[in-house]
Structure formats: C-alpha cells, structure tokens
Amino acid sequence: MPSSSAEHTGARIKHARKVRRLTQRELADLSNVSYSTLTKVEQGALPASPSVIGALARALSVPVAELNGQPYLDELRADQLDGLINPIREALNLYDLGADPDMRPRSVDELEAHADKLCAMVRATHIKQVAADLPGLICEATTAAYATPADRNWQLLASVYRTAYDVTTKLGFPDLCTVALDRMDWAAQRASDPVLGGMRQYLRALAYLRASDYKTGKRLISLGMSALQQAESGRALDVVTGQMHLGAAVLAGRDKDKETAEGHLREADRIAKRTGPAEKVHWLSFGPTNVGVHRVSVLAELDLYTEAVQQAETIAIPDDWPPSRLSHHHAEVARAQMWTGGTEAAFKSLLAARKLAPQQTRYHPTVRETYAGLEAAKRRMPDTFHNFGAWLGV
C-alpha cells in the first residue's frame, strides 16, 4: 500500500494503538517488536511481516484481520463478490433444521460429483463461480444427509462445508470460515470419519496461524494427529498426516522455532516420498512439490529470505500443479525477493500470482504488504507497477 494512503496497515496499527492509549515505546515493549520497526511500519515506510502484525495484534488485543483491513469490501463490491457472502452464511445456518420438505435432493453420486467439481474449481481459482454455486449445494447436501443419514451422506456434507471454509478464507472472512469449520466437525462426527475430523483440526490450526495464535495452532495439530490414530491405514491417512506436518512446520516457523519446523518438514518429506504426487486426495495438494514450497514458506517465516529465494529456485513445479497453490507460492516468493532487495523479481512474482489466480491474489494480505514494500522503490519500478496497485485498490 502506498505510504500516502490513510488505509495502509501501518495506519490501522497506529489507530488501534491510539485507541488503546499506548505510546509507540509502550507498544514496542508489549509486543516485542523493535521500536524502529514499529515507527517505520506506522509511517508506511516498511511493510509489516505476518509475524510482526501478529505480535502487534496480540499486544493490542485486536484481530489480525482488523490490522490487515480485511475483508476488502470495496474490492469485493467491484468484483461483485460481496453479495455472494450472505447466502453462504444463511446456508451454513440451516445445519440443524433437518431436511427441507420442499426439496428433493439429487442422488448421492450426483451430489458428490458436484462437490468434487467445486473443489476442483477452487483449486483452479474460480472463486466467484464457486461462491455463487455453493449455498444451493449446502442446502441440498444438508437435506440429503437428514433424509438418508448414512456415513457417505454426512461425509459429503462435511466436504461441502470444507469448500465453504476455502471460499470464505480466500475472500477474507475469518469469522465465517470458523463457522464453516464448526459445521465440518459436526458433519464429520456424524460420519464417524476420523480422517475428516483430523483434517478439520488441521484447517482450524491454519485459521489460528492467520490469527497469529501459534500456541493454539500447535495444540490443534496435536489433536488432529490424535484423531488420525483412529483411522484405517492407507493413502488418505498418509496424505492428511503429511499435510498436518507441513502446517505444523509453518506454525513453528512463524513462531521462530527453526528446529521444530525442520523436524516437521523432514517427516512430511518422508511421507511424500511414499505417497508421491497426491494433489487430489482431499484436495490438499500434498506431495513432494508441496513439501518444497512449504520449505520456502518456512524459511521466509524464519526471516531467512535469501535461503527462501534460493530454495524456490530449486523447485521444479509440474505443469498441472493447482493454480491456487502455485499462486500462493509466487506471493510467498515475492515477499522473500522484496526483503533481499530483488524488487523487480518480486514484482514479476506478484504478476505471476495474479495471472494464475487474480481473485485470490487481490484478497491476499501478503500481496498487499509486499506491494507496500515495493512502493518505497517505485522510482525503479516499471509503469505497470502503479497499474497493479490500482487493481489491488491500494
């Protein structure tokens, strides 16, 4: 975000600090963020890393999303996405009403195919189409589960709730993604499916990662691992377990615990060698490639930006890798490149992220903070840099 904007992250931090009647020195001491970093962030002269924003949010007792400015309502309205959120909210609230007497749901085969299609569309970053289609599928899957309360129908409903989590997370509605995860747990329990239950704890841990509550996130990973002990052995169990280790690695990295992070990465790598590419198993994008890109993320979270850039250069991304995951990777690499002084390379990575997943990129807080850092070097940036900022709405 440009430093001239009154709505950059630093300005929101400054406002929250003044509401709490804290001086910059007092907030720096409470958050363990250096005074120099805090002053530069508030001025808009320095981008705030996720760990810095998290530390300040905890010290100020405000949600991370408040400091990030999420949800980005003006951009959502411009993309005609804001009107798609409330129908999802309403559909999630129907979970305990039983079967809709006016609805005749399709067969479970048809509903599963529809749910699988939406999962694939999320990975292909067609978020708007999924958000429009999702409420009707939630309602239909809910009625199907109540009308025929078999494990398969409850598993279907849990999967649909997971897609609601994916969509609301990408659009910046953390409160609604928490509701979706609660519904997913509710359905997974009725399906007696420990793999879904464990995966729900993993997704919940990621929500706490975004909220910068690393201690709770680690506890949730442990709970998820415990739930998986009740599952039958097989590839699905291996994939979810491996992805759990990747989530734990990023949590440890954000918490500056290098040794623990590396341990989880090693275990995920061991599992990935056994499973091979498994991107479509529960649509977690797990496999050797995902281990590699998570290693980049962990290095960046540890503030080892040079190593992160070097690691990224060693990864061979398959042509058919999910665009949503690859776009997120480009955003992570852009942040590392910016901190190592590679401003032009960082901007190219942002453009690559936008090309792959425009809606996801537009609502990604890391993209906005990276843009803020590049703004300081705008005299050396191409004309298209300002067009990118206008597109972000900053």
N, C-alpha and C positions, 0 to 999 in steps of 0.2 A: 504494500500500500504506500502511496506517496506520502512523504513526510509532511506535506502541506495539508493532508486530509485530516479532518477532525474526527474521522471514524476509524483510524488505524488502531491496531491492537494496543500500542503504547498509550494512546489517548484514553482508551477504555480502562486500562490499568490505572492511569493517573486519576480518572474519575472515581473508580472504586476505592482507591487509596484515600482520596479526599473525603469520600463518604464515611470511611472508617476513621477519619481524623488522624491519619498517620503521616509522619514526615517520610521523605524518601529514605533517610537513615534508619528510621524505625522499621519500615517495611523491608529494607535490605537485611536488617538483623533478624527479623521474624522469619524470613523466607530462605535465609542463607544464600541469597543472590547478591552478588557484589554490587556495591553502591554505584560503581562506574557503569556496570551493565544495565542496572535499573534506570539510571538517568538517561542513558542513550536510547533504551527501549521506549521510555515515555516520550522522548523527543521525536521518535520515529526515525532516528539515525541508525538504529541497529535492529535487525529482526529478532524476534523472540523465539528461541527454540522451544519445542514441546516441553522439555523438562523445566525450562525457566518459567513458561506460562503455568505449568502445573504447580511449581513451587509457590508462585505468587498467588495463584487461585486458592491454594490451601491456606496461605497466610492471611488472605483477605476473606476467607470463608464465602467464596462465591464459586459458582460452577465454571469450569474451564470454558464451556460454550459461551458464557457471558463475556469473557475476555476476548474470545475469538470472534464474537459478533454473530454467532450462529443462532438461528438459521438466517441465511442471507435473503431476506424477504423480497427486496427489490428485484434481485436476480431471479428468484423463484417466480415472481409475477411476470417478469419479462419472458421467461421460458414457459409460462402458463402451467407451472407445476404446483403453485400454491393451492389451487382449487382441487388438487388430487389428494391432498393430505387428509382432509377431514373425512372423506369416505372410507379411507383405510382405518382411521381412528374409530369410526362408527362400526365398521365390520369387526374389529377386534373386540368391541364391547358386547358383541352378541354371543360370546362364548358359552354362557351359562343359561341361555334361554331355550335350549332344546332345539328340536327340528322345526323348521319353518313350515307350517301347514300348507302354505301356498306355493311351496317349491317342490319340484320333482327333480332331484339331482341326477346327473348322468351316472353311468356305471363307474366303478372304481378304476377300471382300466383307462377310461376316458379322462377321468379327473387326474389320475397320476400322470398321464401324458401331458395334460395341460400344465400341471405343476412343474413337471420337468422342463417343459418349454419355457416357462417363466424364469426358472433357474438359469437356463442357457442364455436367455435374453439379458439377465442381469450381468452375466459374465461378458456378454457382448456389448454391454453398456447402454442398452436400450431402456434406460430407466423410466422415461416418460411413458412408454408403452406399457411397461410392467406395472407402474403405479396406477394407470388407468384401468387395467385388467384385473388387478389384484383383489379389490373389495368383493366383486362378484364371485370370484373363486373361493375366497374365505367363507362367504355365506353358504355357498353350495357345499363345500367340504365339511362345514360345521353340521349342516343338515344331514349329510351322508353319514357322518360319524355317529350322530344320535339315532338315526333311523336304523343303521346296521352297526352296532358298536363292536365291530371286530378290530383286532390289533392293526390290521392293514389300513383300515379307515382312519384310525387315530394317528398312525404313522404319517399318513397323507396330510392330515390336518397339521401335525407338528411341522412337516416340511413347508407347508404354505405359510405358517406363522414365521418360520425362519426367513422366508423370502420377504415378508413384511419387515423383519429386522434389517435385512440387507438394504432395502429401499430407503427406509427411514433414517438409517445410519448415513447413507451416502448423501442424503438431502439435508442432513444436519439437524435432525430432531431427536436428540438423545432421550428425552422423556418418553417418546413414543416407541423408540427401539427397545427400551426397558419393558414396556407393556408387552410388546411382541415376544420378547424372551420369556416373560412370565407365562404367556399363553402357550408358548412352545413347550415349556416344562409341564404345564397342566395336561397337554395332549400326550406328551411322551410318557408320562406316568400311566395314563390310561392304556397306552400301547404296550406297557411293560417292556420298553426298549432302552436298555442301558447305554447303547451307543448314542442314541439321540439325546439321552439325558446328559451324558458326558460332553457331547458336542455343545449342548446348551450352556454348560458351565464354561466351556472354552470361549464361546461368543460373549458370555457375560463378563469373563475376565478381560476381553478386549474392550468392552464398554468401560470397565474400570481403568484400563490403561489410558483410554482417551480422557477419562476424568482425572487422571494422574493420581489415582489411589492404588499404588503399586502393591501395598501390603494385602489389601483385599483381593486384588487380582491374582496374586500368588496363592492365596488361600483357595480361591475358586478353581485354579488349575489343579490343586491337590484334591479338591472334592471331585472334580471331573475325572481325574485319574482313578480315584477310588470307585466311582460309578462304573468305569470301564472294566474293572476287575470282575464284574458280574456278567460281562458279555462273552459270547462264544468267540473262540479264536477264528481268525480269518482276515482277509484283506481289508475289509471295512474297519475292523478294530485297529489294525496296524496303521491305517491312514489317519484315523482320528487321533490315535495316540501320538503319531509323528507330528501332526499339526499342533497338538497340545504342547509338545516340546518347543515348537517354533514360537508359539505365543508366549511361553514361559521365558524363552531366550530374549525376546523383545522387552518383556516386563523387566527382566534382570538388567538388560542394557540401559533402559530408561532410568533405572534405579542405580546406575553406575556400578553394578556388580559384575565385573568382567568374567571372573572365574566361573560363576554360576551360569552366565549366559553361554559361555563357550561349552560348558558341560551339556547343556540342553541342545546346542547346535550339533555336537558330536553324536548325541543319541538320535536326533532327528535324521542326521545323515546316514547312520547305521540302518535305520528303518527304511529310509528312502531307497537305499541300495537293494533292499529286499522287495519293496513294492514296485519299484520303477515308476514311471510317469503314471499318476493316478488322479489327474485333474478333475475327472467327472465323478469320483467316488464322494458322495455327499457334496459335490461341487466345492471342495475345499482347495482345489488347485495344488494338492500335495504332490511331491515328487522331488527328484534331485534338483530341478531348476528352482523350485520354491525354497529349498534349503539354501541355495546360493544367494537368492535375492534377500532372504531373511538375514543372511550373514552381512550383507551390505547394510541393511536396516540397523542391525545390532551395532556395527561399527560406528554408524552415524549417531546412534543414541549414546554411545560412549564418547562422543566428540572426537573420534578418530577419523576425521574426514578424509585425510589423504589416503589412509588404508581403505576406506569405504570406496573411494573413486577407483583405486587400483583393483579392488576386488570386483567391482562392477565390470571392469574391462575384461575380466577373465571369463565371464559368464556367456555361454552360447545359448541364446533364447530360441526355443523351437518356433517355427513359423506359425504353428497352431496354438500357441500358448494363449490363455484367456486375456483378451484386451483389457479388461478391468484390472487384472493383476499386474499386467505389464505397464499400464498407465501409472498405477500407484508406484511401481518401481522407478519409473522415469522421474516422478516427483521426488522420491527419496534421493535419487542420484543428483538431481538438480540442487537440492539443498546442500549436499556434500560438496559439489563442484563450486557452489557460491562461496562456501566458507574457505575453500582452498584458493580462492581468487580467480577461478575459471568462470568468469561472468558470461562470456559468450557461449561456452559449452553448457552452462547452467540454463541459459535461455533456450538453447536448442533442445535441451531435455524437457523443458516446460512445453515447448511447442509439440514435441513428440507425444507428451502426455495428452495434450489437447486433441491432437489428431486421432489418437486411439479412443479417447473417452471424453468428449467435450463436456457433457453434463457433470460427470464425476469430477473432472479437473476443476471446473468452475466453482464447485462447492467444497473443495479440499482446502482446509486451513493451512496445511503445509505449503501448498502452492502460493497462497496469498502472502505468507510470511517470507517465502523465497523471493517473490516479486518485490517485496518491501526492501529486502537486502540488495537486490539488483538495482533498485531505483537510485541508490546512492551512487551507482556507477553509470547513470543514464547517459552521460556525455559520450561514453564509449559504446553505447548500445545502438543497434540499428533502429530505424524509424518504426519498424513493426513492433518494437517493444512497447511503445505507447498504445498502439492498437490493441495489444494483448491486455494492457491494464484497463483500457476502456471496456473490453469484453468481460474482464473479471468484475467490473463495476467498482473499481477502487480509485 
